[in-house]
Amino acid sequence: MKKVATFRCRDLGLECDYEMQAEGEDELMKRVEGHVMNAHEMDVSKEETRNKILSAVR
Ligand SMILES: [Zn+2]
């Protein structure tokens, strides 16, 4: 059984109403990376950035 993971840009302190849900963190990461790259110029290929996003996932 997979848990539903939720990411909100606001949890990263960004002024953005983007919110995404997916079953599991891996799937969520795939869905979120396009948005954070285009809208916030965050490089998700960097370990540091991925960790930052994952720490905001709940
Ligand atoms: Zn955003």
N, CA, C, O and the ligand as a Tripos MOL2 file, in Angstrom:
@<TRIPOS>MOLECULE
protein
  233   231    59     0     0
PROTEIN
NO_CHARGES

@<TRIPOS>ATOM
      1 N           0.8450   -1.2020    0.0000 N.3       1 MET1
      2 CA          0.0000    0.0000    0.0000 C.3       1 MET1
      3 C           0.8770    1.2480    0.0000 C.2       1 MET1
      4 O           1.7610    1.4230    0.8390 O.2       1 MET1
      5 N           0.5960    2.0940   -0.9650 N.am      2 LYS2
      6 CA          1.3890    3.3280   -1.0520 C.3       2 LYS2
      7 C           0.6750    4.4720   -0.3610 C.2       2 LYS2
      8 O          -0.5510    4.5810   -0.3910 O.2       2 LYS2
      9 N           1.4660    5.3090    0.2540 N.am      3 LYS3
     10 CA          0.8670    6.4860    0.8660 C.3       3 LYS3
     11 C           0.8470    7.6220   -0.1560 C.2       3 LYS3
     12 O           1.7050    7.7040   -1.0350 O.2       3 LYS3
     13 N          -0.1310    8.4760   -0.0230 N.am      4 VAL4
     14 CA         -0.2090    9.6250   -0.9180 C.3       4 VAL4
     15 C           0.7020   10.7280   -0.3870 C.2       4 VAL4
     16 O           0.5990   11.1480    0.7660 O.2       4 VAL4
     17 N           1.5910   11.1800   -1.2560 N.am      5 ALA5
     18 CA          2.5180   12.2460   -0.8870 C.3       5 ALA5
     19 C           2.0500   13.5640   -1.4920 C.2       5 ALA5
     20 O           1.5690   13.6040   -2.6250 O.2       5 ALA5
     21 N           2.1940   14.6250   -0.7360 N.am      6 THR6
     22 CA          1.7640   15.9460   -1.1940 C.3       6 THR6
     23 C           2.9190   16.9360   -1.1150 C.2       6 THR6
     24 O           3.6620   16.9790   -0.1340 O.2       6 THR6
     25 N           3.0490   17.7240   -2.1690 N.am      7 PHE7
     26 CA          4.0540   18.7920   -2.1780 C.3       7 PHE7
     27 C           3.3730   20.1210   -2.4360 C.2       7 PHE7
     28 O           2.5170   20.2270   -3.3150 O.2       7 PHE7
     29 N           3.7490   21.1280   -1.6760 N.am      8 ARG8
     30 CA          3.2640   22.4910   -1.9150 C.3       8 ARG8
     31 C           4.4670   23.4230   -1.9740 C.2       8 ARG8
     32 O           5.3700   23.3450   -1.1410 O.2       8 ARG8
     33 N           4.4660   24.3050   -2.9680 N.am      9 CYS9
     34 CA          5.5540   25.2690   -3.0810 C.3       9 CYS9
     35 C           5.6480   26.1370   -1.8310 C.2       9 CYS9
     36 O           6.7390   26.5390   -1.4280 O.2       9 CYS9
     37 N           4.5110   26.4190   -1.2270 N.am     10 ARG10
     38 CA          4.5160   27.2740   -0.0340 C.3      10 ARG10
     39 C           5.3240   26.6680    1.1090 C.2      10 ARG10
     40 O           5.8710   27.3810    1.9500 O.2      10 ARG10
     41 N           5.3850   25.3470    1.1210 N.am     11 ASP11
     42 CA          6.1750   24.6900    2.1620 C.3      11 ASP11
     43 C           7.6720   24.9040    1.9840 C.2      11 ASP11
     44 O           8.4630   24.6630    2.8960 O.2      11 ASP11
     45 N           8.0450   25.3620    0.7900 N.am     12 LEU12
     46 CA          9.4420   25.7260    0.5480 C.3      12 LEU12
     47 C           9.6410   27.2280    0.7280 C.2      12 LEU12
     48 O          10.7270   27.7590    0.4940 O.2      12 LEU12
     49 N           8.5780   27.8970    1.1460 N.am     13 GLY13
     50 CA          8.6700   29.3360    1.3510 C.3      13 GLY13
     51 C           8.5050   30.1300    0.0660 C.2      13 GLY13
     52 O           8.8460   31.3110    0.0120 O.2      13 GLY13
     53 N           7.9730   29.4690   -0.9860 N.am     14 LEU14
     54 CA          7.8030   30.1490   -2.2660 C.3      14 LEU14
     55 C           6.4230   30.7970   -2.3530 C.2      14 LEU14
     56 O           5.4430   30.2730   -1.8240 O.2      14 LEU14
     57 N           6.3640   31.9310   -3.0200 N.am     15 GLU15
     58 CA          5.0920   32.6220   -3.2170 C.3      15 GLU15
     59 C           4.4090   32.0250   -4.4330 C.2      15 GLU15
     60 O           4.4380   32.6000   -5.5210 O.2      15 GLU15
     61 N           3.7990   30.8760   -4.2410 N.am     16 CYS16
     62 CA          3.2670   30.1120   -5.3600 C.3      16 CYS16
     63 C           2.1960   29.1780   -4.8230 C.2      16 CYS16
     64 O           2.3760   28.5770   -3.7630 O.2      16 CYS16
     65 N           1.0830   29.0460   -5.5390 N.am     17 ASP17
     66 CA         -0.0210   28.2130   -5.0670 C.3      17 ASP17
     67 C           0.0150   26.8000   -5.6480 C.2      17 ASP17
     68 O          -0.9420   26.0390   -5.5080 O.2      17 ASP17
     69 N           1.1150   26.4610   -6.2950 N.am     18 TYR18
     70 CA          1.2350   25.1250   -6.8800 C.3      18 TYR18
     71 C           1.1760   24.0450   -5.8090 C.2      18 TYR18
     72 O           1.7990   24.1460   -4.7520 O.2      18 TYR18
     73 N           0.4010   23.0060   -6.1230 N.am     19 GLU19
     74 CA          0.2760   21.8730   -5.2100 C.3      19 GLU19
     75 C           0.1550   20.6050   -6.0360 C.2      19 GLU19
     76 O          -0.5520   20.5890   -7.0430 O.2      19 GLU19
     77 N           0.8300   19.5480   -5.6260 N.am     20 MET20
     78 CA          0.7730   18.3030   -6.3820 C.3      20 MET20
     79 C           0.7210   17.1190   -5.4450 C.2      20 MET20
     80 O           1.3640   17.1040   -4.3950 O.2      20 MET20
     81 N          -0.0690   16.1100   -5.8480 N.am     21 GLN21
     82 CA         -0.1400   14.8810   -5.0690 C.3      21 GLN21
     83 C           0.1960   13.7040   -5.9650 C.2      21 GLN21
     84 O          -0.0660   13.7380   -7.1680 O.2      21 GLN21
     85 N           0.7680   12.6780   -5.3910 N.am     22 ALA22
     86 CA          1.0510   11.4540   -6.1310 C.3      22 ALA22
     87 C           1.1730   10.3090   -5.1390 C.2      22 ALA22
     88 O           1.3290   10.5120   -3.9350 O.2      22 ALA22
     89 N           1.0960    9.0860   -5.6870 N.am     23 GLU23
     90 CA          1.2600    7.9220   -4.8180 C.3      23 GLU23
     91 C           2.7380    7.6190   -4.6680 C.2      23 GLU23
     92 O           3.3460    6.9930   -5.5370 O.2      23 GLU23
     93 N           3.3010    8.0560   -3.5840 N.am     24 GLY24
     94 CA          4.7110    7.8080   -3.3230 C.3      24 GLY24
     95 C           5.5910    8.9750   -3.7270 C.2      24 GLY24
     96 O           5.2400    9.7620   -4.6060 O.2      24 GLY24
     97 N           6.7380    9.0770   -3.0740 N.am     25 GLU25
     98 CA          7.6270   10.2240   -3.2950 C.3      25 GLU25
     99 C           8.2880   10.2110   -4.6650 C.2      25 GLU25
    100 O           8.5390   11.2670   -5.2470 O.2      25 GLU25
    101 N           8.5750    9.0070   -5.1870 N.am     26 ASP26
    102 CA          9.2320    8.9410   -6.4950 C.3      26 ASP26
    103 C           8.3460    9.5040   -7.5890 C.2      26 ASP26
    104 O           8.7910   10.2940   -8.4220 O.2      26 ASP26
    105 N           7.0790    9.0890   -7.5800 N.am     27 GLU27
    106 CA          6.1240    9.5710   -8.5720 C.3      27 GLU27
    107 C           5.8990   11.0710   -8.3980 C.2      27 GLU27
    108 O           5.8120   11.8130   -9.3760 O.2      27 GLU27
    109 N           5.8070   11.4980   -7.1650 N.am     28 LEU28
    110 CA          5.5960   12.9200   -6.8840 C.3      28 LEU28
    111 C           6.7600   13.7550   -7.4190 C.2      28 LEU28
    112 O           6.5600   14.8100   -8.0210 O.2      28 LEU28
    113 N           7.9530   13.2710   -7.1900 N.am     29 MET29
    114 CA          9.1610   13.9700   -7.6430 C.3      29 MET29
    115 C           9.1310   14.1760   -9.1520 C.2      29 MET29
    116 O           9.4800   15.2460   -9.6500 O.2      29 MET29
    117 N           8.7040   13.1260   -9.8850 N.am     30 LYS30
    118 CA          8.6280   13.2090  -11.3460 C.3      30 LYS30
    119 C           7.6550   14.2990  -11.7820 C.2      30 LYS30
    120 O           7.9000   15.0190  -12.7500 O.2      30 LYS30
    121 N           6.5500   14.4060  -11.0520 N.am     31 ARG31
    122 CA          5.5320   15.3910  -11.4290 C.3      31 ARG31
    123 C           5.9240   16.8070  -11.0510 C.2      31 ARG31
    124 O           5.5580   17.7730  -11.7200 O.2      31 ARG31
    125 N           6.6780   16.9110   -9.9630 N.am     32 VAL32
    126 CA          7.0070   18.2350   -9.4270 C.3      32 VAL32
    127 C           8.2120   18.8610  -10.1250 C.2      32 VAL32
    128 O           8.3170   20.0850  -10.2020 O.2      32 VAL32
    129 N           9.1140   18.0330  -10.6300 N.am     33 GLU33
    130 CA         10.3840   18.5690  -11.1140 C.3      33 GLU33
    131 C          10.2290   19.5440  -12.2830 C.2      33 GLU33
    132 O          10.9730   20.5200  -12.3860 O.2      33 GLU33
    133 N           9.2520   19.2730  -13.1700 N.am     34 GLY34
    134 CA          9.0320   20.1830  -14.2940 C.3      34 GLY34
    135 C           8.6240   21.5590  -13.8130 C.2      34 GLY34
    136 O           9.1040   22.5760  -14.3130 O.2      34 GLY34
    137 N           7.7340   21.5800  -12.8360 N.am     35 HIS35
    138 CA          7.2530   22.8540  -12.3160 C.3      35 HIS35
    139 C           8.3520   23.6420  -11.6170 C.2      35 HIS35
    140 O           8.5450   24.8240  -11.8980 O.2      35 HIS35
    141 N           9.0640   22.9990  -10.7150 N.am     36 VAL36
    142 CA         10.0750   23.7490   -9.9590 C.3      36 VAL36
    143 C          11.2240   24.2140  -10.8530 C.2      36 VAL36
    144 O          11.8490   25.2400  -10.5860 O.2      36 VAL36
    145 N          11.4990   23.4510  -11.9210 N.am     37 MET37
    146 CA         12.5410   23.8790  -12.8510 C.3      37 MET37
    147 C          12.1090   25.1150  -13.6200 C.2      37 MET37
    148 O          12.8390   26.1030  -13.6980 O.2      37 MET37
    149 N          10.8860   25.0440  -14.2000 N.am     38 ASN38
    150 CA         10.4100   26.1330  -15.0490 C.3      38 ASN38
    151 C           9.9970   27.3610  -14.2570 C.2      38 ASN38
    152 O          10.3230   28.4870  -14.6350 O.2      38 ASN38
    153 N           9.2830   27.1500  -13.1620 N.am     39 ALA39
    154 CA          8.7170   28.2800  -12.4370 C.3      39 ALA39
    155 C           9.7050   28.8760  -11.4330 C.2      39 ALA39
    156 O           9.6580   30.0750  -11.1570 O.2      39 ALA39
    157 N          10.5860   28.0580  -10.8930 N.am     40 HIS40
    158 CA         11.4530   28.5500   -9.8170 C.3      40 HIS40
    159 C          12.9380   28.3880  -10.1090 C.2      40 HIS40
    160 O          13.7810   28.6960   -9.2680 O.2      40 HIS40
    161 N          13.2550   27.8970  -11.3160 N.am     41 GLU41
    162 CA         14.6450   27.7120  -11.7290 C.3      41 GLU41
    163 C          15.4550   26.9240  -10.7120 C.2      41 GLU41
    164 O          16.5960   27.2580  -10.3930 O.2      41 GLU41
    165 N          14.8170   25.8530  -10.2080 N.am     42 MET42
    166 CA         15.5290   24.9730   -9.2920 C.3      42 MET42
    167 C          16.0330   23.7630  -10.0560 C.2      42 MET42
    168 O          15.2920   23.1640  -10.8350 O.2      42 MET42
    169 N          17.2730   23.4060   -9.8410 N.am     43 ASP43
    170 CA         17.8930   22.2900  -10.5520 C.3      43 ASP43
    171 C          17.7120   20.9980   -9.7480 C.2      43 ASP43
    172 O          18.4430   20.7280   -8.7950 O.2      43 ASP43
    173 N          16.7060   20.2020  -10.1660 N.am     44 VAL44
    174 CA         16.3860   18.9950   -9.3960 C.3      44 VAL44
    175 C          17.3950   17.8690   -9.5990 C.2      44 VAL44
    176 O          17.3240   16.8440   -8.9200 O.2      44 VAL44
    177 N          18.3320   18.0510  -10.5280 N.am     45 SER45
    178 CA         19.3670   17.0300  -10.6770 C.3      45 SER45
    179 C          20.3880   17.1330   -9.5430 C.2      45 SER45
    180 O          21.1950   16.2280   -9.3280 O.2      45 SER45
    181 N          20.3340   18.2510   -8.8270 N.am     46 LYS46
    182 CA         21.2280   18.4210   -7.6730 C.3      46 LYS46
    183 C          20.6390   17.7330   -6.4430 C.2      46 LYS46
    184 O          19.4720   17.9240   -6.0990 O.2      46 LYS46
    185 N          21.4620   16.9450   -5.8030 N.am     47 GLU47
    186 CA         21.0610   16.2160   -4.6010 C.3      47 GLU47
    187 C          20.4730   17.1630   -3.5580 C.2      47 GLU47
    188 O          19.4570   16.8700   -2.9280 O.2      47 GLU47
    189 N          21.1270   18.2880   -3.3940 N.am     48 GLU48
    190 CA         20.7190   19.2840   -2.3970 C.3      48 GLU48
    191 C          19.2940   19.7780   -2.6530 C.2      48 GLU48
    192 O          18.4950   19.9160   -1.7270 O.2      48 GLU48
    193 N          18.9940   20.0400   -3.9230 N.am     49 THR49
    194 CA         17.6650   20.5290   -4.2870 C.3      49 THR49
    195 C          16.6080   19.4500   -4.0970 C.2      49 THR49
    196 O          15.5140   19.7170   -3.5990 O.2      49 THR49
    197 N          16.9490   18.2230   -4.5010 N.am     50 ARG50
    198 CA         16.0030   17.1020   -4.3120 C.3      50 ARG50
    199 C          15.6850   16.9170   -2.8340 C.2      50 ARG50
    200 O          14.5270   16.7310   -2.4590 O.2      50 ARG50
    201 N          16.7070   16.9700   -2.0060 N.am     51 ASN51
    202 CA         16.5000   16.7970   -0.5660 C.3      51 ASN51
    203 C          15.6220   17.9010    0.0050 C.2      51 ASN51
    204 O          14.7920   17.6700    0.8840 O.2      51 ASN51
    205 N          15.8240   19.0990   -0.5130 N.am     52 LYS52
    206 CA         15.0450   20.2390   -0.0540 C.3      52 LYS52
    207 C          13.5620   20.0260   -0.3860 C.2      52 LYS52
    208 O          12.6850   20.2730    0.4420 O.2      52 LYS52
    209 N          13.3060   19.5670   -1.5980 N.am     53 ILE53
    210 CA         11.9230   19.3080   -2.0140 C.3      53 ILE53
    211 C          11.3270   18.1550   -1.2020 C.2      53 ILE53
    212 O          10.2010   18.2440   -0.7140 O.2      53 ILE53
    213 N          12.1000   17.0740   -1.0640 N.am     54 LEU54
    214 CA         11.5920   15.9140   -0.3240 C.3      54 LEU54
    215 C          11.3170   16.2520    1.1300 C.2      54 LEU54
    216 O          10.4120   15.6840    1.7420 O.2      54 LEU54
    217 N          12.0850   17.1670    1.6820 N.am     55 SER55
    218 CA         11.8560   17.5440    3.0860 C.3      55 SER55
    219 C          10.5540   18.3250    3.2480 C.2      55 SER55
    220 O          10.0220   18.4390    4.3520 O.2      55 SER55
    221 N          10.0450   18.8650    2.1310 N.am     56 ALA56
    222 CA          8.7810   19.6080    2.1800 C.3      56 ALA56
    223 C           7.5870   18.7160    1.8660 C.2      56 ALA56
    224 O           6.4370   19.1210    2.0350 O.2      56 ALA56
    225 N           7.8700   17.4920    1.4070 N.am     57 VAL57
    226 CA          6.8000   16.5480    1.0670 C.3      57 VAL57
    227 C           6.1980   15.9570    2.3370 C.2      57 VAL57
    228 O           6.9090   15.5990    3.2760 O.2      57 VAL57
    229 N           4.8860   15.8670    2.3400 N.am     58 ARG58
    230 CA          4.2350   15.2350    3.4800 C.3      58 ARG58
    231 C           3.1060   14.3350    3.0300 C.2      58 ARG58
    232 O           2.4400   13.7170    3.8600 O.2      58 ARG58
    233 ZN          5.7120   26.7860   -7.5600 Zn       59 ZN59
@<TRIPOS>BOND
     1     1     2 1
     2     2     3 1
     3     3     4 2
     4     3     5 am
     5     5     6 1
     6     6     7 1
     7     7     8 2
     8     7     9 am
     9     9    10 1
    10    10    11 1
    11    11    12 2
    12    11    13 am
    13    13    14 1
    14    14    15 1
    15    15    16 2
    16    15    17 am
    17    17    18 1
    18    18    19 1
    19    19    20 2
    20    19    21 am
    21    21    22 1
    22    22    23 1
    23    23    24 2
    24    23    25 am
    25    25    26 1
    26    26    27 1
    27    27    28 2
    28    27    29 am
    29    29    30 1
    30    30    31 1
    31    31    32 2
    32    31    33 am
    33    33    34 1
    34    34    35 1
    35    35    36 2
    36    35    37 am
    37    37    38 1
    38    38    39 1
    39    39    40 2
    40    39    41 am
    41    41    42 1
    42    42    43 1
    43    43    44 2
    44    43    45 am
    45    45    46 1
    46    46    47 1
    47    47    48 2
    48    47    49 am
    49    49    50 1
    50    50    51 1
    51    51    52 2
    52    51    53 am
    53    53    54 1
    54    54    55 1
    55    55    56 2
    56    55    57 am
    57    57    58 1
    58    58    59 1
    59    59    60 2
    60    59    61 am
    61    61    62 1
    62    62    63 1
    63    63    64 2
    64    63    65 am
    65    65    66 1
    66    66    67 1
    67    67    68 2
    68    67    69 am
    69    69    70 1
    70    70    71 1
    71    71    72 2
    72    71    73 am
    73    73    74 1
    74    74    75 1
    75    75    76 2
    76    75    77 am
    77    77    78 1
    78    78    79 1
    79    79    80 2
    80    79    81 am
    81    81    82 1
    82    82    83 1
    83    83    84 2
    84    83    85 am
    85    85    86 1
    86    86    87 1
    87    87    88 2
    88    87    89 am
    89    89    90 1
    90    90    91 1
    91    91    92 2
    92    91    93 am
    93    93    94 1
    94    94    95 1
    95    95    96 2
    96    95    97 am
    97    97    98 1
    98    98    99 1
    99    99   100 2
   100    99   101 am
   101   101   102 1
   102   102   103 1
   103   103   104 2
   104   103   105 am
   105   105   106 1
   106   106   107 1
   107   107   108 2
   108   107   109 am
   109   109   110 1
   110   110   111 1
   111   111   112 2
   112   111   113 am
   113   113   114 1
   114   114   115 1
   115   115   116 2
   116   115   117 am
   117   117   118 1
   118   118   119 1
   119   119   120 2
   120   119   121 am
   121   121   122 1
   122   122   123 1
   123   123   124 2
   124   123   125 am
   125   125   126 1
   126   126   127 1
   127   127   128 2
   128   127   129 am
   129   129   130 1
   130   130   131 1
   131   131   132 2
   132   131   133 am
   133   133   134 1
   134   134   135 1
   135   135   136 2
   136   135   137 am
   137   137   138 1
   138   138   139 1
   139   139   140 2
   140   139   141 am
   141   141   142 1
   142   142   143 1
   143   143   144 2
   144   143   145 am
   145   145   146 1
   146   146   147 1
   147   147   148 2
   148   147   149 am
   149   149   150 1
   150   150   151 1
   151   151   152 2
   152   151   153 am
   153   153   154 1
   154   154   155 1
   155   155   156 2
   156   155   157 am
   157   157   158 1
   158   158   159 1
   159   159   160 2
   160   159   161 am
   161   161   162 1
   162   162   163 1
   163   163   164 2
   164   163   165 am
   165   165   166 1
   166   166   167 1
   167   167   168 2
   168   167   169 am
   169   169   170 1
   170   170   171 1
   171   171   172 2
   172   171   173 am
   173   173   174 1
   174   174   175 1
   175   175   176 2
   176   175   177 am
   177   177   178 1
   178   178   179 1
   179   179   180 2
   180   179   181 am
   181   181   182 1
   182   182   183 1
   183   183   184 2
   184   183   185 am
   185   185   186 1
   186   186   187 1
   187   187   188 2
   188   187   189 am
   189   189   190 1
   190   190   191 1
   191   191   192 2
   192   191   193 am
   193   193   194 1
   194   194   195 1
   195   195   196 2
   196   195   197 am
   197   197   198 1
   198   198   199 1
   199   199   200 2
   200   199   201 am
   201   201   202 1
   202   202   203 1
   203   203   204 2
   204   203   205 am
   205   205   206 1
   206   206   207 1
   207   207   208 2
   208   207   209 am
   209   209   210 1
   210   210   211 1
   211   211   212 2
   212   211   213 am
   213   213   214 1
   214   214   215 1
   215   215   216 2
   216   215   217 am
   217   217   218 1
   218   218   219 1
   219   219   220 2
   220   219   221 am
   221   221   222 1
   222   222   223 1
   223   223   224 2
   224   223   225 am
   225   225   226 1
   226   226   227 1
   227   227   228 2
   228   227   229 am
   229   229   230 1
   230   230   231 1
   231   231   232 2
@<TRIPOS>SUBSTRUCTURE
     1 MET1         2 RESIDUE 1 A MET
     2 LYS2         6 RESIDUE 1 A LYS
     3 LYS3        10 RESIDUE 1 A LYS
     4 VAL4        14 RESIDUE 1 A VAL
     5 ALA5        18 RESIDUE 1 A ALA
     6 THR6        22 RESIDUE 1 A THR
     7 PHE7        26 RESIDUE 1 A PHE
     8 ARG8        30 RESIDUE 1 A ARG
     9 CYS9        34 RESIDUE 1 A CYS
    10 ARG10       38 RESIDUE 1 A ARG
    11 ASP11       42 RESIDUE 1 A ASP
    12 LEU12       46 RESIDUE 1 A LEU
    13 GLY13       50 RESIDUE 1 A GLY
    14 LEU14       54 RESIDUE 1 A LEU
    15 GLU15       58 RESIDUE 1 A GLU
    16 CYS16       62 RESIDUE 1 A CYS
    17 ASP17       66 RESIDUE 1 A ASP
    18 TYR18       70 RESIDUE 1 A TYR
    19 GLU19       74 RESIDUE 1 A GLU
    20 MET20       78 RESIDUE 1 A MET
    21 GLN21       82 RESIDUE 1 A GLN
    22 ALA22       86 RESIDUE 1 A ALA
    23 GLU23       90 RESIDUE 1 A GLU
    24 GLY24       94 RESIDUE 1 A GLY
    25 GLU25       98 RESIDUE 1 A GLU
    26 ASP26      102 RESIDUE 1 A ASP
    27 GLU27      106 RESIDUE 1 A GLU
    28 LEU28      110 RESIDUE 1 A LEU
    29 MET29      114 RESIDUE 1 A MET
    30 LYS30      118 RESIDUE 1 A LYS
    31 ARG31      122 RESIDUE 1 A ARG
    32 VAL32      126 RESIDUE 1 A VAL
    33 GLU33      130 RESIDUE 1 A GLU
    34 GLY34      134 RESIDUE 1 A GLY
    35 HIS35      138 RESIDUE 1 A HIS
    36 VAL36      142 RESIDUE 1 A VAL
    37 MET37      146 RESIDUE 1 A MET
    38 ASN38      150 RESIDUE 1 A ASN
    39 ALA39      154 RESIDUE 1 A ALA
    40 HIS40      158 RESIDUE 1 A HIS
    41 GLU41      162 RESIDUE 1 A GLU
    42 MET42      166 RESIDUE 1 A MET
    43 ASP43      170 RESIDUE 1 A ASP
    44 VAL44      174 RESIDUE 1 A VAL
    45 SER45      178 RESIDUE 1 A SER
    46 LYS46      182 RESIDUE 1 A LYS
    47 GLU47      186 RESIDUE 1 A GLU
    48 GLU48      190 RESIDUE 1 A GLU
    49 THR49      194 RESIDUE 1 A THR
    50 ARG50      198 RESIDUE 1 A ARG
    51 ASN51      202 RESIDUE 1 A ASN
    52 LYS52      206 RESIDUE 1 A LYS
    53 ILE53      210 RESIDUE 1 A ILE
    54 LEU54      214 RESIDUE 1 A LEU
    55 SER55      218 RESIDUE 1 A SER
    56 ALA56      222 RESIDUE 1 A ALA
    57 VAL57      226 RESIDUE 1 A VAL
    58 ARG58      230 RESIDUE 1 A ARG
    59 ZN59       233 GROUP 0 **** ****
